[in-house]
Amino acid sequence: MSVSERYKEAWESFWEDASTEQGGVFWDSEPALTAGLHLALYEPELAAPGLPVVDLGCGNGTQTRFIADRYPRVVGADLSAAAIGRARAADLAGQADYRELDATDKDQMGSLHAELGDVNVYMRGVLHQCEPVDRQSLLDAIAVLVGERGRGFVVELSERARPILEELATAPAGPPPKLGEVFSHGIAPGEVSDEAIPEYAATAGLTVLASGELPLVTTDFSPDGMRIELPSRWLVVGRASEDVRAY
């Protein structure tokens, strides 16, 4: 199974047209406010911190480079060739490796695992942006990549983000500029129920080891000048072990 051409083309056109400036994309917030907060929650749950890290859905690589400052081998993977091109161009020091990959393709994920072995996975805000039919495949991909020793960190908008996005989208003056750019390319944030992600994980053979809530900071502002922060939920998933925590 692989993603639809419509979906791939939408992301390709988005990254071809997106601003190249830091913070020019709606979700391209400062790593200290994003991956930095996530790693503080993720790292205590890692069973094998020395494993390679795969940033699944890395986009232009802003968070990938931050992660690569902290781990010896980091791979950023994204469906969009334009996104991967930007990530490589911005990584002047060559801190990370970047791959154009479809995470819903079992063969591609199997090949990546065969190359790297078990890895730790970081995936931020991918499920709500993808088509519903692909969501289980993404958790299946994490299960393949983490193997027996790795852990996956998944952070997604919570159900409480939906009314906020709807209000922004229907504002009389139109949506905030950066959010409007997302909509203009046919990419519309969908809703993933708070209960669905643990169910996807369980179907993939993974157990939720830790979870919580954290605001997801964006780079855009509401009409009243306040920075937009969206409610999100995070989960650490991995193979069941004796130290599993109840969800």
Backbone torsions as a table, in degrees:
resi	resn	phi	psi	omega
1	MET	NA	141.3	175.4
2	SER	-142.0	166.2	-175.9
3	VAL	-69.4	161.3	-179.3
4	SER	-72.0	154.5	177.3
5	GLU	-63.4	-36.4	179.4
6	ARG	-59.9	-44.9	-178.9
7	TYR	-64.8	-44.9	-179.7
8	LYS	-64.2	-42.4	179.9
9	GLU	-65.1	-36.1	178.8
10	ALA	-61.9	-44.2	179.8
11	TRP	-71.7	-35.0	178.3
12	GLU	-63.2	-45.7	-179.7
13	SER	-67.2	-36.0	178.7
14	PHE	-60.6	-50.5	-176.1
15	TRP	-72.2	-26.2	174.9
16	GLU	-67.0	-33.8	-176.0
17	ASP	-96.8	-14.8	-172.3
18	ALA	-66.6	153.7	176.6
19	SER	-61.2	143.7	177.6
20	THR	-92.3	-3.0	-179.0
21	GLU	-78.0	146.2	174.5
22	GLN	-58.2	127.5	-178.4
23	GLY	83.7	6.0	-178.4
24	GLY	-76.7	-12.6	179.7
25	VAL	-108.0	146.7	-172.6
26	PHE	-49.5	-44.9	-175.3
27	TRP	-100.3	8.1	-173.7
28	ASP	-86.9	57.1	-175.7
29	SER	-78.0	166.4	179.2
30	GLU	-56.3	133.5	-178.8
31	PRO	-57.1	-32.7	179.1
32	ALA	-61.9	-26.2	179.7
33	LEU	-94.7	-2.9	-173.9
34	THR	-127.7	-90.2	-178.7
35	ALA	-59.6	-33.4	179.6
36	GLY	-60.7	-44.6	177.8
37	LEU	-67.7	-38.0	-178.8
38	HIS	-67.7	-42.0	-178.7
39	LEU	-64.4	-31.9	178.2
40	ALA	-63.7	-28.4	177.5
41	LEU	-87.2	-32.4	-173.5
42	TYR	-78.8	-44.9	-171.0
43	GLU	-59.7	-38.5	178.6
44	PRO	-63.7	-17.4	-177.4
45	GLU	-95.5	-4.3	-176.5
46	LEU	-73.7	126.3	176.5
47	ALA	-79.9	-28.5	-178.5
48	ALA	-138.6	83.0	-175.3
49	PRO	-61.9	-20.7	-177.4
50	GLY	-82.0	-2.2	179.7
51	LEU	-68.2	155.8	171.1
52	PRO	-58.5	156.3	177.6
53	VAL	-116.0	132.3	174.8
54	VAL	-110.9	121.7	174.8
55	ASP	-91.8	101.6	-172.6
56	LEU	-89.4	114.9	-172.9
57	GLY	85.1	50.7	-169.4
58	CYS	-76.3	-15.7	-178.5
59	GLY	58.6	-132.6	-177.5
60	ASN	-83.2	6.4	170.0
61	GLY	83.3	10.9	-179.9
62	THR	-58.2	-49.3	-179.2
63	GLN	-74.0	-31.8	-179.3
64	THR	-59.4	-44.4	-178.8
65	ARG	-65.1	-37.3	176.8
66	PHE	-62.6	-45.2	179.1
67	ILE	-63.5	-37.8	-178.0
68	ALA	-67.5	-17.6	174.0
69	ASP	-70.9	-16.1	-170.7
70	ARG	-116.9	-11.0	-178.2
71	TYR	-132.8	147.3	-173.4
72	PRO	-68.9	-31.0	177.9
73	ARG	-138.1	123.0	-179.1
74	VAL	-131.3	134.5	177.4
75	VAL	-119.8	125.2	173.1
76	GLY	-97.4	126.7	-178.0
77	ALA	-123.2	136.1	179.1
78	ASP	-150.9	152.3	178.5
79	LEU	-68.6	-31.6	-171.4
80	SER	-89.6	124.8	176.0
81	ALA	-64.8	-36.7	179.3
82	ALA	-65.0	-39.7	177.9
83	ALA	-64.1	-44.9	179.5
84	ILE	-63.7	-38.4	176.4
85	GLY	-61.0	-41.0	177.6
86	ARG	-67.4	-40.4	180.0
87	ALA	-62.3	-44.0	179.4
88	ARG	-64.7	-42.5	-178.0
89	ALA	-65.3	-32.8	-178.2
90	ALA	-81.6	-17.6	-177.0
91	ASP	-92.9	72.6	-174.2
92	LEU	-63.1	-29.7	-178.8
93	ALA	-86.8	-3.8	-179.4
94	GLY	62.9	40.8	-176.1
95	GLN	-69.5	-33.1	-175.5
96	ALA	-126.7	166.2	173.9
97	ASP	-103.6	146.1	-176.9
98	TYR	-129.0	136.5	-176.9
99	ARG	-132.2	136.2	170.9
100	GLU	-84.8	108.6	-174.5
101	LEU	-140.5	147.8	173.1
102	ASP	-99.9	108.7	-175.0
103	ALA	-68.8	-13.3	176.7
104	THR	-87.3	-3.9	-179.6
105	ASP	-90.0	110.9	-176.0
106	LYS	-59.9	-38.8	-178.8
107	ASP	-64.8	-42.4	179.4
108	GLN	-65.1	-41.5	179.8
109	MET	-69.6	-37.1	176.4
110	GLY	-63.8	-39.3	178.5
111	SER	-66.6	-38.9	179.0
112	LEU	-65.5	-41.5	177.9
113	HIS	-66.2	-37.9	177.9
114	ALA	-62.4	-34.0	179.7
115	GLU	-76.4	-45.3	-170.7
116	LEU	-97.7	-19.9	-169.3
117	GLY	76.6	-166.4	178.1
118	ASP	-60.0	140.8	-179.5
119	VAL	-134.1	166.7	166.5
120	ASN	-98.7	135.9	-173.9
121	VAL	-112.7	137.8	172.7
122	TYR	-118.6	122.7	179.5
123	MET	-136.3	114.8	-175.3
124	ARG	-116.9	119.9	169.7
125	GLY	61.9	33.9	-179.7
126	VAL	-95.2	-40.1	-173.8
127	LEU	-61.7	-43.8	-175.7
128	HIS	-72.5	-17.0	179.6
129	GLN	-92.1	-15.4	-176.5
130	CYS	-94.0	170.6	179.2
131	GLU	-72.8	141.2	-175.8
132	PRO	-52.1	-35.1	-177.6
133	VAL	-65.7	-19.8	-176.9
134	ASP	-93.5	-7.4	-170.8
135	ARG	-67.5	-41.8	177.7
136	GLN	-63.2	-38.1	-179.7
137	SER	-62.2	-32.5	178.9
138	LEU	-69.5	-39.5	175.0
139	LEU	-69.9	-33.9	174.3
140	ASP	-61.3	-39.1	178.5
141	ALA	-63.1	-42.8	177.7
142	ILE	-60.8	-41.5	179.5
143	ALA	-61.0	-40.8	178.0
144	VAL	-64.3	-45.4	-174.0
145	LEU	-70.5	-40.6	-177.0
146	VAL	-74.2	-24.6	179.3
147	GLY	59.3	-134.6	-178.2
148	GLU	-93.6	-27.3	-171.0
149	ARG	-107.1	-20.0	-174.0
150	GLY	-81.2	170.9	176.8
151	ARG	-132.5	147.2	175.6
152	GLY	-110.9	135.4	173.5
153	PHE	-109.5	118.8	-178.1
154	VAL	-119.9	122.8	176.3
155	VAL	-124.2	130.0	-175.5
156	GLU	-139.3	153.6	173.1
157	LEU	-59.5	139.3	177.2
158	SER	-85.5	172.1	178.5
159	GLU	-58.3	-29.8	-177.6
160	ARG	-69.9	-10.4	178.1
161	ALA	-78.4	-25.1	-174.1
162	ARG	-58.1	-52.4	-179.2
163	PRO	-63.2	-29.9	177.4
164	ILE	-65.9	-46.6	179.5
165	LEU	-65.3	-38.3	178.7
166	GLU	-64.0	-41.0	178.9
167	GLU	-64.9	-41.5	178.3
168	LEU	-65.7	-40.0	-177.3
169	ALA	-67.4	-29.9	-175.4
170	THR	-106.1	15.1	178.8
171	ALA	-58.8	144.1	-177.6
172	PRO	-54.4	-34.8	-179.0
173	ALA	-88.9	4.8	-177.5
174	GLY	93.4	168.7	-178.5
175	PRO	-69.2	158.5	174.3
176	PRO	-52.8	149.2	-170.4
177	PRO	-53.2	-47.9	-174.9
178	LYS	-72.1	-34.9	175.1
179	LEU	-68.6	-37.6	177.2
180	GLY	-61.0	-35.3	178.0
181	GLU	-64.2	-35.4	177.0
182	VAL	-64.6	-49.0	-179.0
183	PHE	-60.9	-38.0	-174.5
184	SER	-65.9	-17.3	178.1
185	HIS	-99.2	15.3	176.9
186	GLY	77.4	18.8	178.7
187	ILE	-106.7	113.5	-178.4
188	ALA	-121.3	119.8	178.2
189	PRO	-54.4	128.7	178.3
190	GLY	-99.5	-177.2	-179.8
191	GLU	-109.5	126.8	171.9
192	VAL	-112.8	117.9	-177.1
193	SER	-63.0	150.4	-179.0
194	ASP	-61.0	-28.3	-179.1
195	GLU	-82.2	-20.2	-171.8
196	ALA	-70.0	-38.3	-173.5
197	ILE	-65.7	-46.6	174.1
198	PRO	-58.5	-31.9	178.0
199	GLU	-69.4	-42.5	175.3
200	TYR	-59.1	-42.7	-179.0
201	ALA	-62.5	-45.4	-178.9
202	ALA	-62.5	-41.7	178.5
203	THR	-62.3	-32.4	178.8
204	ALA	-80.2	-2.5	-179.6
205	GLY	86.7	19.7	-178.9
206	LEU	-109.9	155.5	177.9
207	THR	-115.8	140.7	174.4
208	VAL	-77.4	116.5	-177.0
209	LEU	-93.7	-25.3	178.0
210	ALA	-161.8	156.6	-179.8
211	SER	-160.4	164.9	178.3
212	GLY	179.5	-171.7	-179.6
213	GLU	-123.4	148.4	-178.7
214	LEU	-160.4	134.6	176.2
215	PRO	-64.0	137.8	175.8
216	LEU	-96.9	113.5	-175.1
217	VAL	-81.3	135.4	175.7
218	THR	-112.0	179.6	179.9
219	THR	-102.9	4.9	-175.8
220	ASP	-107.9	170.4	-174.8
221	PHE	-129.7	146.4	176.5
222	SER	-75.6	167.6	-179.7
223	PRO	-55.6	-25.9	179.2
224	ASP	-86.9	7.8	175.3
225	GLY	87.3	3.9	-179.9
226	MET	-87.4	138.4	176.7
227	ARG	-62.8	136.8	-178.2
228	ILE	-79.9	122.7	174.0
229	GLU	-124.1	129.3	-175.0
230	LEU	-109.8	134.8	178.3
231	PRO	-60.5	136.8	178.9
232	SER	-140.4	160.8	174.7
233	ARG	-120.1	142.9	177.1
234	TRP	-122.8	148.9	179.3
235	LEU	-138.5	143.3	167.5
236	VAL	-107.4	125.7	-177.6
237	VAL	-123.4	152.4	178.2
238	GLY	-173.9	-176.9	177.3
239	ARG	-69.1	145.6	-179.9
240	ALA	-60.7	139.6	177.4
241	SER	-147.0	176.8	-175.4
242	GLU	-67.4	-15.8	-179.9
243	ASP	-101.0	17.6	-179.8
244	VAL	-61.7	138.7	177.5
245	ARG	-104.6	146.3	179.8
246	ALA	-69.8	141.8	178.3
247	TYR	-75.5	NA	NA
